[in-house]
Amino acid sequence: MKFELKNILKQISFNTFIPFFYPMMMLPLRSWRRKAIAMLRFQPGDRVIVPGVGSGYDLSYIPRGVSVDGVDISEVMLAIARNRIRHNTKSITLHIMDAENMDFPPNTFDKAILDLFITCVADPQKAFSEIVRVLKPEGEILIYDHLIRVPAWADSFMAGIDLVMKYNFCTVIRSFDEVIKGQPVTVTKEIKGDPLGFIKGFLLRKTA
Ligand SMILES: C[S@@+](CC[C@H](N)C(=O)[O-])C[C@H]1O[C@@H](n2cnc3c(N)ncnc32)[C@H](O)[C@@H]1O
């Protein structure tokens, strides 16, 4: 994998302390995540790309009969994912790879699952355009994430929190519309992704 300075803090965090507390944060989201992934209309033989697959929480919600490629920059998160799928008979391949520059040819995948990834990746526009590139026309993208618009009164407060978090974990002020702007995608469905509505599930389709 090509070394990128902008990812260094994130790689250190996701290879050291984040894997310890991450399971506690994910526990309450299990049923919400499952519901979001269920929006994808999986077909037997589909190829699925999961950028920022992390410790592999999505993998159990993907049905048998499709093949999955998971991509991440953290060796430790991938090691946890490998352990999670050790008894699994599904077709899953995990790659240490930067989702902003993937080694896959264009029009390779039928589905993409972006769970809590767009708020974590350093350059979300670049990563999203890369995902659109490797997706086939009419392919589906699921984004399950806390992409928000910050109310004016909260701007400086949120920006302060963001400064601390964005380099080593995730940003709290990333806009969904800014990320998908200019890409050949259309939003086909949107659902609530947690009890408070902070997280949302967006289903998109590649149009060209
Ligand atoms: C918040 S975690 C989400 C993991 C998983 N998708 C989930 O829903 O539990 C974000 C993951 O994205 C990975 N990541 C961050 N930047 C990345 C990049 N440029 N390429 C690939 N993975 C990246 C991190 O290492 C981390 O495992």
The ligand as an SDF file (V2000), in Angstrom:
LIG
                    3D

 27 29  0  0  0  0  0  0  0  0999 V2000
  -15.2260    4.1000   11.8300 C   0  0  0  0  0  0  0  0  0  0  0  0
  -14.4610    2.7140   11.0840 S   0  0  0  0  0  0  0  0  0  0  0  0
  -15.8250    1.8730   10.3110 C   0  0  0  0  0  0  0  0  0  0  0  0
  -15.5500    0.4320   10.0980 C   0  0  0  0  0  0  0  0  0  0  0  0
  -16.7070   -0.3850    9.5420 C   0  0  0  0  0  0  0  0  0  0  0  0
  -17.1000    0.0530    8.2130 N   0  0  0  0  0  0  0  0  0  0  0  0
  -17.8890   -0.3310   10.4700 C   0  0  0  0  0  0  0  0  0  0  0  0
  -18.9580    0.1130   10.0470 O   0  0  0  0  0  0  0  0  0  0  0  0
  -17.7510   -0.7420   11.6250 O   0  0  0  0  0  0  0  0  0  0  0  0
  -13.6630    3.4180    9.6750 C   0  0  0  0  0  0  0  0  0  0  0  0
  -12.6620    2.4910    9.0260 C   0  0  0  0  0  0  0  0  0  0  0  0
  -12.1770    3.1240    7.8400 O   0  0  0  0  0  0  0  0  0  0  0  0
  -10.7950    2.8550    7.7230 C   0  0  0  0  0  0  0  0  0  0  0  0
  -10.1920    3.8450    6.8300 N   0  0  0  0  0  0  0  0  0  0  0  0
   -9.9410    5.1580    7.0600 C   0  0  0  0  0  0  0  0  0  0  0  0
   -9.3860    5.7350    5.9820 N   0  0  0  0  0  0  0  0  0  0  0  0
   -9.2900    4.7610    5.0470 C   0  0  0  0  0  0  0  0  0  0  0  0
   -8.7880    4.7280    3.7120 C   0  0  0  0  0  0  0  0  0  0  0  0
   -8.2810    5.8090    3.1210 N   0  0  0  0  0  0  0  0  0  0  0  0
   -8.8460    3.5580    3.0280 N   0  0  0  0  0  0  0  0  0  0  0  0
   -9.3580    2.4380    3.6150 C   0  0  0  0  0  0  0  0  0  0  0  0
   -9.8280    2.4070    4.8720 N   0  0  0  0  0  0  0  0  0  0  0  0
   -9.7990    3.5560    5.5860 C   0  0  0  0  0  0  0  0  0  0  0  0
  -10.2950    2.8820    9.1670 C   0  0  0  0  0  0  0  0  0  0  0  0
   -9.0560    2.1980    9.2930 O   0  0  0  0  0  0  0  0  0  0  0  0
  -11.4480    2.1870    9.8930 C   0  0  0  0  0  0  0  0  0  0  0  0
  -11.2450    0.8010    9.9750 O   0  0  0  0  0  0  0  0  0  0  0  0
  1  2  1  0
  2  3  1  0
  2 10  1  0
  3  4  1  0
  4  5  1  0
  5  6  1  0
  5  7  1  0
  7  8  2  0
  7  9  1  0
 10 11  1  0
 11 12  1  0
 11 26  1  0
 12 13  1  0
 13 14  1  0
 13 24  1  0
 14 15  1  0
 14 23  1  0
 15 16  2  0
 16 17  1  0
 17 18  1  0
 17 23  2  0
 18 19  1  0
 18 20  2  0
 20 21  1  0
 21 22  2  0
 22 23  1  0
 24 25  1  0
 24 26  1  0
 26 27  1  0
M  CHG  2   2   1   9  -1
M  END
$$$$
